[in-house]
Amino acid sequence: MIKKINKNLLADSLFGIEEKTNDPYKTIGEFFSAASLEHYRKYISSMLKAAYSEDFWKKAAPGSLLFFQDRMLELICAAYLFVKKGKDRIKRKKKAIVAGSAFDNGVDPSSYFGWHRKSAAWEFFPRYLTKDEFLNPYKAYERFFEYKDIQTWLKEFKEVISFALEAFGNETGIDYDYLEIHKQLQKLVEASHLVEVRVVKPNHLRPNTDILNPKSEDENSESCRENEVENYSDDPYTIINQFFLDGEVQDGRDDLNRLFEAAFPDDLIVKKHYPSQLVFAYERIDKLIDAAFTLNQEVENGKEVQNTKLDGKVLNKAKVLYKKVKDWDQFPYKLRPVEWVKPRMAIRAFFDHQPISHWKGKLHELLQASIRDESFCSTISDRSKLYMDCEHLERLIEAMWVIMVMEIR
């Protein structure tokens, strides 16, 4: 009896949503008018983490998650219209497809850069799509429905949402493949974002060619990001304070160590951390890098006093630090002594070693390796600076902790 009711509900739901999504390009446009790509990425991750934890979803009010559910169900049905067999299949617009030569001289930002205010270019670049899916996002739709059919997606997505809103989601949702569902949903929104950028987005919303220094928009223009409910502030000091909520540098080290421990082994069996913990650690460190980038921009703009002879201040700074932490294990031993006085030197060295685009990509590779049965060493795109990359990530966490101890608290 239950199965019959569920099928009827699914049929009614699918019919209703399909009626609403008879123009998938319009649906995709409305989807990203409601919120940005970065917003949906975070909601997918937070929803699945809550569904597979012993606690319920606390990112925002439950109504926000139900609104997210409705938008995602509409998007799933819109994407289905591009792969549906028969005469009802929607014609795919060729503007959404980019030629393979796009990678010859670097990817043109206009092929992926969204229009939401206050967003940086890297926030729009796909992290989950393959190269051929980036060139042709319709392929991501095909693979999405090869993994599960439309009825299964609608049914299981609603169930996962319900698990996220309950305190026993990890028990009821144990049969679902968290990792693959997470990847497929991220692919869905990233592919849809590319369709929106290349086909739907009006010309007046397309970015300037100089995307690294975009012109400021009219203060009265509407901003979707202003309506988003996010856990994180854009203020770097707030992010640092949230990252070290307990005031201990070891918390940040533990997050990084979880990723390292899970990413480097070859055998999936020895990866002892839950995927939800790894995604949580990834998101925290990713946001900390954003905060560091902002602070480094302040240094470059001359807001930081230029370094002079600091040797005479090192001993005094070490005494002050130790007095504050009163624990040898909490001392920033990865930093050079002069960096105890000027922690922004370590931040500058972090971005001198590699640009932010590299760090974003490397952190994502760490996450991917941590949840697969392949070692990071075999999947990494550039091994030449692997040791120093790991060293700089550890140093960055300590430098941000020194800023928190000496400047914020």
C-alpha positions in Angstrom: 0.0 0.0 0.0 2.8 2.4 0.9 4.6 1.7 -2.4 1.4 2.4 -4.3 0.8 5.7 -2.6 4.4 6.7 -3.1 4.2 6.0 -6.8 1.0 8.0 -7.1 2.6 10.9 -5.3 5.6 10.7 -7.5 3.5 10.7 -10.6 1.5 13.7 -9.4 4.7 15.5 -8.3 6.5 14.8 -11.6 3.5 15.9 -13.6 3.1 19.2 -11.6 6.8 20.0 -11.8 7.1 19.1 -15.5 4.1 21.4 -16.2 6.0 24.2 -14.4 9.3 23.4 -16.2 8.1 23.1 -19.8 10.8 25.7 -20.6 13.9 24.3 -19.0 16.0 27.4 -20.0 13.6 29.7 -18.2 13.6 27.3 -15.1 17.4 27.4 -15.1 17.4 31.2 -15.2 15.0 31.4 -12.4 17.0 28.9 -10.4 20.1 31.1 -10.4 18.0 34.2 -9.9 17.0 32.8 -6.6 20.6 32.2 -5.4 24.2 31.9 -6.7 26.1 28.7 -7.6 28.2 29.0 -4.4 25.0 29.1 -2.4 23.6 25.9 -3.9 27.0 24.1 -3.5 27.0 24.8 0.2 23.3 23.8 0.6 23.9 20.5 -1.1 26.9 19.8 1.2 25.2 20.9 4.4 22.0 19.1 3.5 23.8 15.8 3.0 26.0 16.2 6.0 22.9 16.7 8.1 21.1 13.7 6.5 24.1 11.5 7.5 24.7 12.8 11.0 23.0 12.4 14.3 21.9 16.0 14.3 19.3 17.8 12.2 20.0 20.6 9.7 20.9 23.9 11.4 22.3 26.0 8.6 19.1 28.2 8.5 15.4 27.9 9.2 13.8 24.6 8.0 11.8 26.6 5.5 15.0 27.5 3.7 15.8 23.9 3.1 12.3 23.2 1.9 12.6 26.2 -0.5 15.9 24.7 -1.7 14.2 21.3 -2.2 11.5 22.9 -4.4 14.1 24.7 -6.6 16.2 21.5 -6.9 13.2 19.4 -7.9 12.4 21.9 -10.6 16.0 21.8 -11.8 16.0 18.0 -11.9 12.9 18.0 -14.0 14.2 20.8 -16.3 17.4 18.8 -16.9 15.4 15.7 -17.6 13.6 17.5 -20.5 17.0 17.6 -22.3 17.5 13.8 -22.1 13.9 12.7 -22.3 13.3 10.2 -25.2 10.7 10.9 -27.8 9.1 14.0 -29.3 8.8 15.7 -25.9 12.6 16.1 -25.6 13.6 19.8 -25.6 16.0 20.9 -28.3 19.5 21.6 -27.0 20.8 25.0 -27.9 24.3 24.9 -29.3 25.4 28.1 -27.5 25.7 26.0 -24.4 28.5 23.9 -26.0 32.1 25.2 -26.1 34.7 24.0 -28.6 37.6 21.9 -27.4 40.0 24.7 -28.6 38.7 26.8 -25.7 41.5 25.3 -23.6 44.3 26.2 -26.0 44.9 29.7 -24.7 43.2 29.5 -21.3 39.5 29.3 -20.7 37.5 32.4 -21.6 35.9 33.6 -18.4 32.7 34.4 -20.3 32.1 30.7 -20.6 31.7 30.1 -16.9 31.7 33.5 -15.0 28.4 34.2 -13.3 26.8 37.6 -12.7 26.1 37.6 -8.9 27.5 40.7 -7.1 30.5 40.4 -4.8 31.5 36.9 -6.2 35.0 36.1 -7.4 35.7 34.3 -10.6 36.9 31.1 -8.9 33.6 30.7 -7.1 32.0 30.1 -10.5 34.5 27.7 -12.0 33.3 24.0 -12.0 34.9 21.8 -9.4 33.1 18.5 -10.2 32.6 18.5 -14.0 34.9 16.6 -16.2 36.6 18.4 -19.2 34.1 17.1 -21.7 31.2 18.0 -19.4 32.6 21.5 -19.1 32.6 21.8 -22.9 29.2 20.2 -23.2 27.1 20.5 -20.0 24.3 18.4 -21.6 26.6 15.4 -21.1 26.4 15.9 -17.3 22.7 15.7 -17.6 22.9 12.5 -19.5 25.1 10.9 -16.8 23.0 12.3 -14.0 20.0 10.3 -15.3 22.1 7.3 -16.2 22.9 7.1 -12.5 19.3 7.3 -11.4 16.1 7.7 -13.4 13.8 10.7 -12.9 11.4 9.0 -10.5 14.2 7.7 -8.3 15.8 11.1 -8.1 12.6 12.8 -7.1 11.8 10.2 -4.5 15.3 9.9 -3.0 16.0 13.6 -3.0 12.8 14.2 -1.0 13.8 11.4 1.4 17.3 12.8 1.9 15.8 16.2 2.7 13.5 14.6 5.3 16.5 12.8 6.9 18.3 16.2 7.1 15.4 17.6 9.1 15.4 14.7 11.5 17.8 13.8 14.3 18.2 10.1 13.2 19.0 10.7 9.5 22.2 8.7 9.7 20.3 5.5 10.6 17.5 5.8 8.0 19.8 7.0 5.2 22.5 4.5 5.6 21.7 2.7 2.3 22.3 5.8 0.1 25.6 6.4 -1.5 26.4 9.8 0.0 29.6 10.4 -2.1 28.0 9.7 -5.4 24.8 11.6 -4.7 26.9 14.6 -3.5 28.9 14.5 -6.7 25.9 14.1 -9.0 24.0 16.9 -7.4 27.1 19.2 -7.6 27.5 18.3 -11.3 23.8 19.0 -11.9 24.0 22.6 -10.5 27.4 23.3 -12.1 26.2 22.1 -15.6 23.1 24.2 -15.2 25.2 27.2 -14.2 27.2 26.8 -17.5 23.9 26.6 -19.4 22.7 29.8 -17.6 25.9 31.6 -18.4 26.1 30.6 -22.0 22.5 30.6 -23.0 20.2 32.3 -20.5 22.1 35.2 -19.0 21.2 38.6 -20.6 24.0 40.5 -22.2 23.9 43.4 -19.8 24.7 40.9 -17.0 27.7 39.4 -18.7 31.1 40.2 -17.0 33.6 42.7 -18.2 36.6 41.2 -20.0 38.8 42.4 -17.1 37.1 40.1 -14.6 39.9 40.3 -12.0 39.1 44.0 -11.5 35.3 44.2 -12.1 33.7 47.6 -12.1 31.5 48.3 -9.1 27.8 48.0 -9.8 25.0 50.5 -9.0 24.4 50.5 -5.2 20.7 50.3 -5.9 20.9 47.1 -8.0 19.5 44.0 -6.5 21.8 41.3 -5.3 20.8 37.7 -4.9 23.7 37.2 -2.5 22.2 39.7 -0.1 19.2 37.5 0.2 21.2 34.3 0.8 21.5 32.8 4.3 25.1 31.7 4.8 27.1 30.6 7.8 30.1 32.6 6.8 30.8 36.3 6.7 32.9 37.9 4.0 34.9 39.7 6.7 38.3 37.8 7.1 38.5 38.4 10.8 35.0 37.0 11.4 36.0 33.9 9.3 39.2 33.5 11.4 37.2 33.8 14.6 34.7 31.2 13.4 37.5 28.8 12.3 39.2 28.9 15.7 35.9 28.8 17.6 37.5 27.1 20.6 40.6 29.3 20.4 43.0 26.5 19.8 45.3 26.1 16.8 45.1 22.3 17.1 41.5 22.4 15.9 42.7 23.9 12.5 45.6 21.4 12.4 43.1 18.5 13.0 41.0 19.6 10.1 44.0 19.6 7.8 45.3 16.3 9.2 42.0 14.6 8.5 42.3 15.5 4.8 45.9 14.5 4.7 45.3 11.2 6.5 42.4 10.2 4.2 44.0 11.5 1.0 47.4 9.9 1.0 46.6 6.1 1.7 46.0 3.9 -1.3 43.5 1.7 0.5 40.0 3.0 1.1 39.7 0.7 4.2 42.3 2.7 6.1 40.4 5.9 5.6 38.9 6.2 9.0 37.1 9.6 8.6 33.5 9.9 7.6 33.0 11.7 4.3 30.8 14.3 6.0 33.8 15.2 8.3 36.1 15.5 5.3 33.7 17.8 3.4 33.3 19.9 6.5 37.0 20.2 6.9 37.4 21.1 3.2 34.8 23.8 3.4 36.4 25.4 6.5 39.9 25.4 5.1 38.6 26.7 1.7 36.9 29.7 3.5 40.1 30.3 5.5 42.1 30.6 2.3 39.6 33.2 1.1 40.1 35.2 4.3 43.9 34.9 3.9 43.6 36.1 0.3 41.7 39.2 1.5 44.3 39.9 4.1 47.1 39.5 1.6 45.3 42.1 -0.7 45.4 44.5 2.2 49.1 44.0 2.5 49.7 44.6 -1.2 47.5 47.7 -1.0 49.9 49.2 1.6 47.7 48.8 4.7 50.4 46.6 6.3 53.5 48.4 7.6 56.5 47.2 5.7 58.8 44.8 7.6 61.9 46.2 9.2 64.3 44.7 11.6 62.2 42.3 13.7 64.8 40.3 15.5 64.6 42.5 18.6 60.8 41.9 18.9 60.8 38.2 18.5 61.6 37.2 22.0 59.0 39.6 23.5 56.4 38.3 21.0 57.2 34.7 21.9 56.7 35.4 25.6 53.3 37.1 24.9 52.2 34.2 22.8 53.2 31.6 25.3 51.5 33.6 28.1 48.3 33.6 26.2 48.2 29.9 25.2 50.0 28.4 28.2 50.4 25.2 26.3 53.6 24.2 24.4 51.6 22.0 21.9 49.6 25.1 20.9 52.6 27.1 20.0 53.0 27.9 16.2 56.1 25.9 15.6 55.8 25.8 11.8 56.2 29.6 11.6 59.6 31.3 11.5 60.3 33.4 14.6 59.9 36.7 12.7 56.5 35.4 11.6 55.3 35.3 15.2 55.8 39.1 15.1 54.4 39.5 11.5 52.1 36.6 10.7 51.1 38.2 7.5 54.6 37.4 6.2 53.6 33.8 6.2 50.3 34.6 4.4 52.3 36.5 1.8 54.7 33.6 1.4 51.7 31.3 1.0 50.5 33.2 -2.1 54.0 33.9 -3.4 54.5 30.1 -3.4 51.3 29.5 -5.4 48.4 31.7 -6.6 44.9 31.3 -5.1 43.6 29.4 -8.2 46.3 26.7 -7.5 45.3 26.5 -3.8 41.6 26.2 -4.6 42.3 23.4 -7.1 44.8 21.6 -4.8 42.4 21.7 -1.9 39.7 20.2 -4.1 42.1 17.5 -5.3 42.8 16.7 -1.6 39.1 16.3 -0.9 38.6 14.1 -4.0 41.5 11.8 -3.1 40.3 11.6 0.5 37.0 10.1 -0.5 38.3 7.8 -3.1 40.5 4.6 -3.0 43.3 6.3 -4.9 46.2 8.1 -3.2 46.6 11.8 -3.6 50.1 11.1 -4.9 48.6 9.2 -7.9 45.9 11.7 -8.7 47.5 15.1 -8.1 47.9 17.3 -11.1 51.4 18.7 -10.1 53.6 16.7 -7.7 56.7 18.9 -8.0 55.7 21.2 -5.1 53.6 18.7 -3.1 55.7 18.8 0.1 55.9 22.5 0.1 52.2 22.8 -0.6 51.4 20.8 2.5 53.9 22.7 4.5 52.4 26.1 3.5 48.9 24.9 4.3 50.1 24.1 7.8 51.9 27.4 8.1 48.8 29.3 6.9 46.6 27.8 9.7 49.2 28.8 12.3 49.6 32.3 10.9 45.8 32.9 11.0 45.7 31.5 14.5 48.4 34.1 15.6 46.3 36.8 14.1 43.3 35.5 16.0 45.2 35.4 19.3 47.0 38.7 19.0 44.5 40.9 17.1 41.0 39.5 17.5 40.8 38.2 21.1 
